[in-house]
Amino acid sequence: MPPSVIWRVPWFMVFVLGLISPPPVHAQRLDALWPTTTPVIGALGLQVVRVDTIRPVKSEGKAVTLSLAATLVPIAAGIAIWSAEQPDPLVGPMVMGGSLLIGPSVGHFYISRTGGLWLRLGIAAGATAAGLVAGTSTGGWEGLTVFVAIIGIGAGVVFVDGVYDIVRLPAAVRNYNAQR
């Protein structure tokens, strides 16, 4: 065979196989998508399994480790940035604050849930907005004091919610595994 024909044969075979093969499963039953494959599947002794029902067992320890690492490692990095010889006054606290917002939910992301992330984001946004409104309406050093106080209260609530999120994580993983 000439080389040009050899290269055409595999592509032609791929095209033909693509036409006669069943469409992708996409979390549906194969025999419902392509009825002619049901006898073949039965003859081969195969079982059609829905793809969306296969969920791996998740580890409680891994989920908690992910949440703690995603929270504590950035806090340590933020402290290191903040305690440098010439610290940047914003980067360290921003890294630490971001880890308090997102870190506790990483274990919940592991089990395809968000945990208390939206609550923490709402509290942080609400405290920032309330602090800005109260701080700008008062003005001067008193306004700054009010702003810092409201942000501090919001940060405390975010911290408590983050701890609660990590504490309830093992139960969430057990619940996830029970729903398999």
CNS distance restraints for C-alpha pairs under 8 A (distance, minus, plus):
assign (resid   1 and name CA) (resid   5 and name CA) 6.38 0.50 0.50
assign (resid   1 and name CA) (resid   6 and name CA) 6.57 0.50 0.50
assign (resid   2 and name CA) (resid   6 and name CA) 6.61 0.50 0.50
assign (resid   3 and name CA) (resid   7 and name CA) 6.43 0.50 0.50
assign (resid   4 and name CA) (resid   8 and name CA) 6.49 0.50 0.50
assign (resid   5 and name CA) (resid   9 and name CA) 6.32 0.50 0.50
assign (resid   6 and name CA) (resid  10 and name CA) 7.33 0.50 0.50
assign (resid   7 and name CA) (resid  11 and name CA) 7.01 0.50 0.50
assign (resid   8 and name CA) (resid  12 and name CA) 6.01 0.50 0.50
assign (resid   9 and name CA) (resid  13 and name CA) 6.10 0.50 0.50
assign (resid  10 and name CA) (resid  14 and name CA) 6.12 0.50 0.50
assign (resid  11 and name CA) (resid  15 and name CA) 6.15 0.50 0.50
assign (resid  12 and name CA) (resid  16 and name CA) 6.18 0.50 0.50
assign (resid  13 and name CA) (resid  17 and name CA) 5.99 0.50 0.50
assign (resid  14 and name CA) (resid  18 and name CA) 5.96 0.50 0.50
assign (resid  15 and name CA) (resid  19 and name CA) 6.37 0.50 0.50
assign (resid  16 and name CA) (resid  20 and name CA) 6.38 0.50 0.50
assign (resid  17 and name CA) (resid  21 and name CA) 5.68 0.50 0.50
assign (resid  22 and name CA) (resid  30 and name CA) 7.68 0.50 0.50
assign (resid  22 and name CA) (resid  33 and name CA) 7.30 0.50 0.50
assign (resid  22 and name CA) (resid  34 and name CA) 5.75 0.50 0.50
assign (resid  22 and name CA) (resid  37 and name CA) 7.69 0.50 0.50
assign (resid  23 and name CA) (resid  33 and name CA) 7.20 0.50 0.50
assign (resid  23 and name CA) (resid  34 and name CA) 7.53 0.50 0.50
assign (resid  25 and name CA) (resid  29 and name CA) 6.59 0.50 0.50
assign (resid  25 and name CA) (resid  30 and name CA) 5.80 0.50 0.50
assign (resid  25 and name CA) (resid  33 and name CA) 7.84 0.50 0.50
assign (resid  25 and name CA) (resid  51 and name CA) 7.69 0.50 0.50
assign (resid  26 and name CA) (resid  51 and name CA) 7.19 0.50 0.50
assign (resid  27 and name CA) (resid  50 and name CA) 5.47 0.50 0.50
assign (resid  27 and name CA) (resid  51 and name CA) 4.65 0.50 0.50
assign (resid  27 and name CA) (resid  52 and name CA) 5.26 0.50 0.50
assign (resid  28 and name CA) (resid  32 and name CA) 7.72 0.50 0.50
assign (resid  28 and name CA) (resid  33 and name CA) 7.65 0.50 0.50
assign (resid  28 and name CA) (resid  50 and name CA) 5.86 0.50 0.50
assign (resid  28 and name CA) (resid  51 and name CA) 7.19 0.50 0.50
assign (resid  29 and name CA) (resid  33 and name CA) 6.57 0.50 0.50
assign (resid  29 and name CA) (resid  48 and name CA) 6.66 0.50 0.50
assign (resid  29 and name CA) (resid  49 and name CA) 7.08 0.50 0.50
assign (resid  29 and name CA) (resid  50 and name CA) 5.97 0.50 0.50
assign (resid  30 and name CA) (resid  34 and name CA) 6.27 0.50 0.50
assign (resid  30 and name CA) (resid  35 and name CA) 7.99 0.50 0.50
assign (resid  30 and name CA) (resid  37 and name CA) 7.81 0.50 0.50
assign (resid  30 and name CA) (resid  38 and name CA) 8.00 0.50 0.50
assign (resid  30 and name CA) (resid  48 and name CA) 6.59 0.50 0.50
assign (resid  31 and name CA) (resid  35 and name CA) 5.06 0.50 0.50
assign (resid  31 and name CA) (resid  36 and name CA) 7.55 0.50 0.50
assign (resid  31 and name CA) (resid  37 and name CA) 6.16 0.50 0.50
assign (resid  31 and name CA) (resid  38 and name CA) 5.16 0.50 0.50
assign (resid  31 and name CA) (resid  48 and name CA) 7.65 0.50 0.50
assign (resid  34 and name CA) (resid  38 and name CA) 7.69 0.50 0.50
assign (resid  36 and name CA) (resid  40 and name CA) 7.72 0.50 0.50
assign (resid  37 and name CA) (resid  41 and name CA) 6.06 0.50 0.50
assign (resid  38 and name CA) (resid  42 and name CA) 6.15 0.50 0.50
assign (resid  39 and name CA) (resid  43 and name CA) 5.97 0.50 0.50
assign (resid  40 and name CA) (resid  44 and name CA) 6.18 0.50 0.50
assign (resid  41 and name CA) (resid  45 and name CA) 6.38 0.50 0.50
assign (resid  41 and name CA) (resid  46 and name CA) 5.39 0.50 0.50
assign (resid  41 and name CA) (resid  47 and name CA) 7.11 0.50 0.50
assign (resid  41 and name CA) (resid  48 and name CA) 7.88 0.50 0.50
assign (resid  42 and name CA) (resid  46 and name CA) 6.03 0.50 0.50
assign (resid  42 and name CA) (resid  47 and name CA) 7.45 0.50 0.50
assign (resid  49 and name CA) (resid  53 and name CA) 7.73 0.50 0.50
assign (resid  50 and name CA) (resid  54 and name CA) 7.30 0.50 0.50
assign (resid  53 and name CA) (resid 180 and name CA) 7.38 0.50 0.50
assign (resid  54 and name CA) (resid 180 and name CA) 7.67 0.50 0.50
assign (resid  55 and name CA) (resid 180 and name CA) 6.12 0.50 0.50
assign (resid  56 and name CA) (resid 180 and name CA) 7.95 0.50 0.50
assign (resid  57 and name CA) (resid 177 and name CA) 5.77 0.50 0.50
assign (resid  57 and name CA) (resid 180 and name CA) 7.87 0.50 0.50
assign (resid  58 and name CA) (resid  62 and name CA) 7.91 0.50 0.50
assign (resid  58 and name CA) (resid  63 and name CA) 7.84 0.50 0.50
assign (resid  58 and name CA) (resid 111 and name CA) 6.93 0.50 0.50
assign (resid  58 and name CA) (resid 173 and name CA) 6.64 0.50 0.50
assign (resid  58 and name CA) (resid 176 and name CA) 7.84 0.50 0.50
assign (resid  58 and name CA) (resid 177 and name CA) 6.61 0.50 0.50
assign (resid  59 and name CA) (resid  63 and name CA) 6.29 0.50 0.50
assign (resid  59 and name CA) (resid 173 and name CA) 7.15 0.50 0.50
assign (resid  60 and name CA) (resid  64 and name CA) 6.24 0.50 0.50
assign (resid  60 and name CA) (resid 169 and name CA) 7.52 0.50 0.50
assign (resid  60 and name CA) (resid 170 and name CA) 5.16 0.50 0.50
assign (resid  60 and name CA) (resid 173 and name CA) 5.81 0.50 0.50
assign (resid  60 and name CA) (resid 174 and name CA) 7.41 0.50 0.50
assign (resid  61 and name CA) (resid  65 and name CA) 5.98 0.50 0.50
assign (resid  61 and name CA) (resid 170 and name CA) 7.76 0.50 0.50
assign (resid  62 and name CA) (resid  66 and name CA) 6.02 0.50 0.50
assign (resid  62 and name CA) (resid 107 and name CA) 7.67 0.50 0.50
assign (resid  63 and name CA) (resid  67 and name CA) 6.31 0.50 0.50
assign (resid  63 and name CA) (resid 106 and name CA) 7.65 0.50 0.50
assign (resid  63 and name CA) (resid 107 and name CA) 4.20 0.50 0.50
assign (resid  63 and name CA) (resid 108 and name CA) 7.04 0.50 0.50
assign (resid  63 and name CA) (resid 110 and name CA) 6.40 0.50 0.50
assign (resid  63 and name CA) (resid 111 and name CA) 7.83 0.50 0.50
assign (resid  63 and name CA) (resid 169 and name CA) 7.25 0.50 0.50
assign (resid  63 and name CA) (resid 170 and name CA) 7.61 0.50 0.50
assign (resid  63 and name CA) (resid 173 and name CA) 7.67 0.50 0.50
assign (resid  64 and name CA) (resid  68 and name CA) 6.07 0.50 0.50
assign (resid  64 and name CA) (resid 107 and name CA) 5.86 0.50 0.50
assign (resid  64 and name CA) (resid 166 and name CA) 6.62 0.50 0.50
assign (resid  64 and name CA) (resid 169 and name CA) 6.65 0.50 0.50
assign (resid  64 and name CA) (resid 170 and name CA) 7.17 0.50 0.50
assign (resid  65 and name CA) (resid  69 and name CA) 5.88 0.50 0.50
assign (resid  65 and name CA) (resid 107 and name CA) 7.54 0.50 0.50
assign (resid  66 and name CA) (resid  70 and name CA) 5.95 0.50 0.50
assign (resid  66 and name CA) (resid 106 and name CA) 6.12 0.50 0.50
assign (resid  66 and name CA) (resid 107 and name CA) 5.33 0.50 0.50
assign (resid  67 and name CA) (resid  71 and name CA) 6.14 0.50 0.50
assign (resid  67 and name CA) (resid 103 and name CA) 5.57 0.50 0.50
assign (resid  67 and name CA) (resid 104 and name CA) 4.72 0.50 0.50
assign (resid  67 and name CA) (resid 105 and name CA) 6.30 0.50 0.50
assign (resid  67 and name CA) (resid 106 and name CA) 5.02 0.50 0.50
assign (resid  67 and name CA) (resid 107 and name CA) 4.71 0.50 0.50
assign (resid  67 and name CA) (resid 108 and name CA) 7.90 0.50 0.50
assign (resid  67 and name CA) (resid 166 and name CA) 6.70 0.50 0.50
assign (resid  68 and name CA) (resid  72 and name CA) 5.79 0.50 0.50
assign (resid  68 and name CA) (resid 103 and name CA) 7.12 0.50 0.50
assign (resid  68 and name CA) (resid 104 and name CA) 6.72 0.50 0.50
assign (resid  68 and name CA) (resid 166 and name CA) 7.60 0.50 0.50
assign (resid  69 and name CA) (resid  73 and name CA) 5.49 0.50 0.50
assign (resid  69 and name CA) (resid 103 and name CA) 7.63 0.50 0.50
assign (resid  70 and name CA) (resid  74 and name CA) 6.72 0.50 0.50
assign (resid  70 and name CA) (resid  99 and name CA) 6.61 0.50 0.50
assign (resid  70 and name CA) (resid 102 and name CA) 7.82 0.50 0.50
assign (resid  70 and name CA) (resid 103 and name CA) 4.49 0.50 0.50
assign (resid  70 and name CA) (resid 104 and name CA) 7.05 0.50 0.50
assign (resid  70 and name CA) (resid 106 and name CA) 6.77 0.50 0.50
assign (resid  71 and name CA) (resid  75 and name CA) 6.53 0.50 0.50
assign (resid  71 and name CA) (resid  99 and name CA) 4.94 0.50 0.50
assign (resid  71 and name CA) (resid 100 and name CA) 5.95 0.50 0.50
assign (resid  71 and name CA) (resid 102 and name CA) 7.55 0.50 0.50
assign (resid  71 and name CA) (resid 103 and name CA) 4.20 0.50 0.50
assign (resid  71 and name CA) (resid 104 and name CA) 6.08 0.50 0.50
assign (resid  72 and name CA) (resid  76 and name CA) 6.16 0.50 0.50
assign (resid  72 and name CA) (resid  99 and name CA) 7.52 0.50 0.50
assign (resid  72 and name CA) (resid 103 and name CA) 7.98 0.50 0.50
assign (resid  73 and name CA) (resid  77 and name CA) 6.21 0.50 0.50
assign (resid  74 and name CA) (resid  78 and name CA) 5.93 0.50 0.50
assign (resid  74 and name CA) (resid  95 and name CA) 6.17 0.50 0.50
assign (resid  74 and name CA) (resid  96 and name CA) 5.96 0.50 0.50
assign (resid  74 and name CA) (resid  99 and name CA) 5.82 0.50 0.50
assign (resid  75 and name CA) (resid  79 and name CA) 6.16 0.50 0.50
assign (resid  75 and name CA) (resid  95 and name CA) 6.82 0.50 0.50
assign (resid  75 and name CA) (resid  96 and name CA) 4.56 0.50 0.50
assign (resid  75 and name CA) (resid  99 and name CA) 6.58 0.50 0.50
assign (resid  76 and name CA) (resid  80 and name CA) 6.17 0.50 0.50
assign (resid  76 and name CA) (resid  96 and name CA) 7.93 0.50 0.50
assign (resid  77 and name CA) (resid  81 and name CA) 6.13 0.50 0.50
assign (resid  77 and name CA) (resid  92 and name CA) 7.50 0.50 0.50
assign (resid  77 and name CA) (resid  95 and name CA) 7.57 0.50 0.50
assign (resid  77 and name CA) (resid  96 and name CA) 7.85 0.50 0.50
assign (resid  78 and name CA) (resid  82 and name CA) 6.00 0.50 0.50
assign (resid  78 and name CA) (resid  91 and name CA) 7.28 0.50 0.50
assign (resid  78 and name CA) (resid  92 and name CA) 4.02 0.50 0.50
assign (resid  78 and name CA) (resid  93 and name CA) 6.27 0.50 0.50
assign (resid  78 and name CA) (resid  94 and name CA) 7.69 0.50 0.50
assign (resid  78 and name CA) (resid  95 and name CA) 5.37 0.50 0.50
assign (resid  78 and name CA) (resid  96 and name CA) 5.34 0.50 0.50
assign (resid  79 and name CA) (resid  83 and name CA) 5.98 0.50 0.50
assign (resid  79 and name CA) (resid  92 and name CA) 6.18 0.50 0.50
assign (resid  79 and name CA) (resid  93 and name CA) 7.98 0.50 0.50
assign (resid  79 and name CA) (resid  96 and name CA) 7.73 0.50 0.50
assign (resid  80 and name CA) (resid  84 and name CA) 6.26 0.50 0.50
assign (resid  80 and name CA) (resid  92 and name CA) 7.64 0.50 0.50
assign (resid  81 and name CA) (resid  87 and name CA) 6.24 0.50 0.50
assign (resid  81 and name CA) (resid  88 and name CA) 7.28 0.50 0.50
assign (resid  81 and name CA) (resid  91 and name CA) 7.28 0.50 0.50
assign (resid  81 and name CA) (resid  92 and name CA) 5.28 0.50 0.50
assign (resid  82 and name CA) (resid  87 and name CA) 5.07 0.50 0.50
assign (resid  82 and name CA) (resid  88 and name CA) 6.51 0.50 0.50
assign (resid  82 and name CA) (resid  89 and name CA) 6.86 0.50 0.50
assign (resid  82 and name CA) (resid  91 and name CA) 7.54 0.50 0.50
assign (resid  82 and name CA) (resid  92 and name CA) 4.93 0.50 0.50
assign (resid  82 and name CA) (resid  93 and name CA) 7.51 0.50 0.50
assign (resid  83 and name CA) (resid  87 and name CA) 6.15 0.50 0.50
assign (resid  88 and name CA) (resid  92 and name CA) 6.98 0.50 0.50
assign (resid  89 and name CA) (resid  93 and name CA) 7.46 0.50 0.50
assign (resid  90 and name CA) (resid  94 and name CA) 6.04 0.50 0.50
assign (resid  91 and name CA) (resid  95 and name CA) 6.13 0.50 0.50
assign (resid  92 and name CA) (resid  96 and name CA) 6.26 0.50 0.50
assign (resid  93 and name CA) (resid  97 and name CA) 5.87 0.50 0.50
assign (resid  94 and name CA) (resid  98 and name CA) 5.94 0.50 0.50
assign (resid  95 and name CA) (resid  99 and name CA) 6.23 0.50 0.50
assign (resid  96 and name CA) (resid 100 and name CA) 6.34 0.50 0.50
assign (resid  97 and name CA) (resid 101 and name CA) 6.30 0.50 0.50
assign (resid  98 and name CA) (resid 102 and name CA) 6.12 0.50 0.50
assign (resid  98 and name CA) (resid 103 and name CA) 7.66 0.50 0.50
assign (resid  99 and name CA) (resid 103 and name CA) 4.79 0.50 0.50
assign (resid  99 and name CA) (resid 104 and name CA) 7.88 0.50 0.50
assign (resid 100 and name CA) (resid 104 and name CA) 6.87 0.50 0.50
assign (resid 100 and name CA) (resid 158 and name CA) 7.23 0.50 0.50
assign (resid 100 and name CA) (resid 159 and name CA) 6.48 0.50 0.50
assign (resid 100 and name CA) (resid 162 and name CA) 6.63 0.50 0.50
assign (resid 101 and name CA) (resid 117 and name CA) 6.81 0.50 0.50
assign (resid 101 and name CA) (resid 120 and name CA) 6.07 0.50 0.50
assign (resid 101 and name CA) (resid 121 and name CA) 6.62 0.50 0.50
assign (resid 101 and name CA) (resid 158 and name CA) 7.03 0.50 0.50
assign (resid 101 and name CA) (resid 162 and name CA) 7.28 0.50 0.50
assign (resid 102 and name CA) (resid 106 and name CA) 6.84 0.50 0.50
assign (resid 102 and name CA) (resid 117 and name CA) 6.48 0.50 0.50
assign (resid 104 and name CA) (resid 108 and name CA) 7.84 0.50 0.50
assign (resid 104 and name CA) (resid 117 and name CA) 7.89 0.50 0.50
assign (resid 104 and name CA) (resid 162 and name CA) 5.42 0.50 0.50
assign (resid 104 and name CA) (resid 163 and name CA) 7.31 0.50 0.50
assign (resid 104 and name CA) (resid 165 and name CA) 6.12 0.50 0.50
assign (resid 104 and name CA) (resid 166 and name CA) 5.71 0.50 0.50
assign (resid 105 and name CA) (resid 109 and name CA) 6.20 0.50 0.50
assign (resid 105 and name CA) (resid 114 and name CA) 5.98 0.50 0.50
assign (resid 105 and name CA) (resid 115 and name CA) 5.50 0.50 0.50
assign (resid 105 and name CA) (resid 116 and name CA) 6.72 0.50 0.50
assign (resid 105 and name CA) (resid 117 and name CA) 5.91 0.50 0.50
assign (resid 105 and name CA) (resid 162 and name CA) 7.89 0.50 0.50
assign (resid 105 and name CA) (resid 165 and name CA) 7.04 0.50 0.50
assign (resid 105 and name CA) (resid 166 and name CA) 7.69 0.50 0.50
assign (resid 106 and name CA) (resid 110 and name CA) 6.35 0.50 0.50
assign (resid 106 and name CA) (resid 114 and name CA) 7.95 0.50 0.50
assign (resid 107 and name CA) (resid 111 and name CA) 6.92 0.50 0.50
assign (resid 107 and name CA) (resid 166 and name CA) 7.84 0.50 0.50
assign (resid 107 and name CA) (resid 169 and name CA) 7.09 0.50 0.50
assign (resid 108 and name CA) (resid 112 and name CA) 6.31 0.50 0.50
assign (resid 108 and name CA) (resid 113 and name CA) 4.99 0.50 0.50
assign (resid 108 and name CA) (resid 114 and name CA) 5.46 0.50 0.50
assign (resid 108 and name CA) (resid 115 and name CA) 5.44 0.50 0.50
assign (resid 108 and name CA) (resid 169 and name CA) 6.93 0.50 0.50
assign (resid 108 and name CA) (resid 172 and name CA) 7.82 0.50 0.50
assign (resid 109 and name CA) (resid 113 and name CA) 5.10 0.50 0.50
assign (resid 109 and name CA) (resid 114 and name CA) 5.66 0.50 0.50
assign (resid 109 and name CA) (resid 115 and name CA) 7.75 0.50 0.50
assign (resid 111 and name CA) (resid 173 and name CA) 6.73 0.50 0.50
assign (resid 111 and name CA) (resid 176 and name CA) 6.96 0.50 0.50
assign (resid 114 and name CA) (resid 118 and name CA) 7.59 0.50 0.50
assign (resid 115 and name CA) (resid 165 and name CA) 6.44 0.50 0.50
assign (resid 116 and name CA) (resid 120 and name CA) 6.23 0.50 0.50
assign (resid 116 and name CA) (resid 161 and name CA) 7.16 0.50 0.50
assign (resid 116 and name CA) (resid 162 and name CA) 7.41 0.50 0.50
assign (resid 116 and name CA) (resid 165 and name CA) 6.11 0.50 0.50
assign (resid 117 and name CA) (resid 121 and name CA) 6.12 0.50 0.50
assign (resid 118 and name CA) (resid 122 and name CA) 5.99 0.50 0.50
assign (resid 119 and name CA) (resid 123 and name CA) 6.11 0.50 0.50
assign (resid 120 and name CA) (resid 124 and name CA) 6.09 0.50 0.50
assign (resid 120 and name CA) (resid 158 and name CA) 5.39 0.50 0.50
assign (resid 120 and name CA) (resid 161 and name CA) 6.85 0.50 0.50
assign (resid 120 and name CA) (resid 162 and name CA) 7.57 0.50 0.50
assign (resid 121 and name CA) (resid 125 and name CA) 6.05 0.50 0.50
assign (resid 122 and name CA) (resid 126 and name CA) 5.89 0.50 0.50
assign (resid 123 and name CA) (resid 127 and name CA) 5.94 0.50 0.50
assign (resid 123 and name CA) (resid 154 and name CA) 6.30 0.50 0.50
assign (resid 123 and name CA) (resid 157 and name CA) 7.53 0.50 0.50
assign (resid 123 and name CA) (resid 158 and name CA) 6.69 0.50 0.50
assign (resid 124 and name CA) (resid 128 and name CA) 6.07 0.50 0.50
assign (resid 124 and name CA) (resid 151 and name CA) 7.96 0.50 0.50
assign (resid 124 and name CA) (resid 154 and name CA) 5.97 0.50 0.50
assign (resid 124 and name CA) (resid 155 and name CA) 6.94 0.50 0.50
assign (resid 124 and name CA) (resid 158 and name CA) 6.92 0.50 0.50
assign (resid 125 and name CA) (resid 129 and name CA) 6.06 0.50 0.50
assign (resid 126 and name CA) (resid 130 and name CA) 5.95 0.50 0.50
assign (resid 126 and name CA) (resid 154 and name CA) 7.96 0.50 0.50
assign (resid 127 and name CA) (resid 131 and name CA) 5.86 0.50 0.50
assign (resid 127 and name CA) (resid 150 and name CA) 6.10 0.50 0.50
assign (resid 127 and name CA) (resid 151 and name CA) 5.52 0.50 0.50
assign (resid 127 and name CA) (resid 153 and name CA) 7.68 0.50 0.50
assign (resid 127 and name CA) (resid 154 and name CA) 5.11 0.50 0.50
assign (resid 128 and name CA) (resid 132 and name CA) 6.05 0.50 0.50
assign (resid 128 and name CA) (resid 150 and name CA) 7.63 0.50 0.50
assign (resid 128 and name CA) (resid 151 and name CA) 6.00 0.50 0.50
assign (resid 128 and name CA) (resid 154 and name CA) 7.84 0.50 0.50
assign (resid 129 and name CA) (resid 133 and name CA) 6.13 0.50 0.50
assign (resid 130 and name CA) (resid 134 and name CA) 5.96 0.50 0.50
assign (resid 130 and name CA) (resid 147 and name CA) 7.90 0.50 0.50
assign (resid 130 and name CA) (resid 150 and name CA) 7.09 0.50 0.50
assign (resid 131 and name CA) (resid 135 and name CA) 5.63 0.50 0.50
assign (resid 131 and name CA) (resid 146 and name CA) 6.73 0.50 0.50
assign (resid 131 and name CA) (resid 147 and name CA) 4.21 0.50 0.50
assign (resid 131 and name CA) (resid 148 and name CA) 7.12 0.50 0.50
assign (resid 131 and name CA) (resid 149 and name CA) 7.80 0.50 0.50
assign (resid 131 and name CA) (resid 150 and name CA) 5.25 0.50 0.50
assign (resid 131 and name CA) (resid 151 and name CA) 6.08 0.50 0.50
assign (resid 132 and name CA) (resid 136 and name CA) 5.87 0.50 0.50
assign (resid 132 and name CA) (resid 147 and name CA) 6.12 0.50 0.50
assign (resid 133 and name CA) (resid 137 and name CA) 6.02 0.50 0.50
assign (resid 134 and name CA) (resid 138 and name CA) 6.25 0.50 0.50
assign (resid 134 and name CA) (resid 143 and name CA) 6.77 0.50 0.50
assign (resid 134 and name CA) (resid 146 and name CA) 6.56 0.50 0.50
assign (resid 134 and name CA) (resid 147 and name CA) 6.50 0.50 0.50
assign (resid 135 and name CA) (resid 139 and name CA) 6.03 0.50 0.50
assign (resid 135 and name CA) (resid 142 and name CA) 7.54 0.50 0.50
assign (resid 135 and name CA) (resid 143 and name CA) 3.85 0.50 0.50
assign (resid 135 and name CA) (resid 144 and name CA) 5.61 0.50 0.50
assign (resid 135 and name CA) (resid 145 and name CA) 7.52 0.50 0.50
assign (resid 135 and name CA) (resid 146 and name CA) 5.58 0.50 0.50
assign (resid 135 and name CA) (resid 147 and name CA) 4.79 0.50 0.50
assign (resid 136 and name CA) (resid 143 and name CA) 6.02 0.50 0.50
assign (resid 137 and name CA) (resid 143 and name CA) 7.10 0.50 0.50
assign (resid 138 and name CA) (resid 142 and name CA) 6.47 0.50 0.50
assign (resid 138 and name CA) (resid 143 and name CA) 4.68 0.50 0.50
assign (resid 139 and name CA) (resid 143 and name CA) 4.45 0.50 0.50
assign (resid 139 and name CA) (resid 144 and name CA) 7.27 0.50 0.50
assign (resid 140 and name CA) (resid 144 and name CA) 6.59 0.50 0.50
assign (resid 141 and name CA) (resid 145 and name CA) 6.17 0.50 0.50
assign (resid 142 and name CA) (resid 146 and name CA) 6.24 0.50 0.50
assign (resid 143 and name CA) (resid 147 and name CA) 6.06 0.50 0.50
assign (resid 144 and name CA) (resid 148 and name CA) 6.11 0.50 0.50
assign (resid 145 and name CA) (resid 149 and name CA) 6.09 0.50 0.50
assign (resid 146 and name CA) (resid 150 and name CA) 6.17 0.50 0.50
assign (resid 147 and name CA) (resid 151 and name CA) 6.13 0.50 0.50
assign (resid 148 and name CA) (resid 152 and name CA) 5.92 0.50 0.50
assign (resid 149 and name CA) (resid 153 and name CA) 6.25 0.50 0.50
assign (resid 150 and name CA) (resid 154 and name CA) 6.20 0.50 0.50
assign (resid 151 and name CA) (resid 155 and name CA) 6.04 0.50 0.50
assign (resid 152 and name CA) (resid 156 and name CA) 6.14 0.50 0.50
assign (resid 153 and name CA) (resid 157 and name CA) 6.32 0.50 0.50
assign (resid 154 and name CA) (resid 158 and name CA) 6.14 0.50 0.50
assign (resid 155 and name CA) (resid 159 and name CA) 6.09 0.50 0.50
assign (resid 156 and name CA) (resid 160 and name CA) 6.25 0.50 0.50
assign (resid 157 and name CA) (resid 161 and name CA) 6.14 0.50 0.50
assign (resid 158 and name CA) (resid 162 and name CA) 6.08 0.50 0.50
assign (resid 159 and name CA) (resid 163 and name CA) 6.28 0.50 0.50
assign (resid 160 and name CA) (resid 164 and name CA) 6.17 0.50 0.50
assign (resid 161 and name CA) (resid 165 and name CA) 6.03 0.50 0.50
assign (resid 162 and name CA) (resid 166 and name CA) 6.38 0.50 0.50
assign (resid 163 and name CA) (resid 167 and name CA) 6.15 0.50 0.50
assign (resid 164 and name CA) (resid 168 and name CA) 6.17 0.50 0.50
assign (resid 165 and name CA) (resid 169 and name CA) 6.22 0.50 0.50
assign (resid 168 and name CA) (resid 172 and name CA) 6.45 0.50 0.50
assign (resid 169 and name CA) (resid 173 and name CA) 6.25 0.50 0.50
assign (resid 170 and name CA) (resid 174 and name CA) 6.25 0.50 0.50
assign (resid 171 and name CA) (resid 175 and name CA) 6.10 0.50 0.50
assign (resid 172 and name CA) (resid 176 and name CA) 6.12 0.50 0.50
assign (resid 173 and name CA) (resid 177 and name CA) 6.16 0.50 0.50
assign (resid 174 and name CA) (resid 178 and name CA) 6.07 0.50 0.50
assign (resid 175 and name CA) (resid 179 and name CA) 6.37 0.50 0.50
assign (resid 176 and name CA) (resid 180 and name CA) 6.81 0.50 0.50
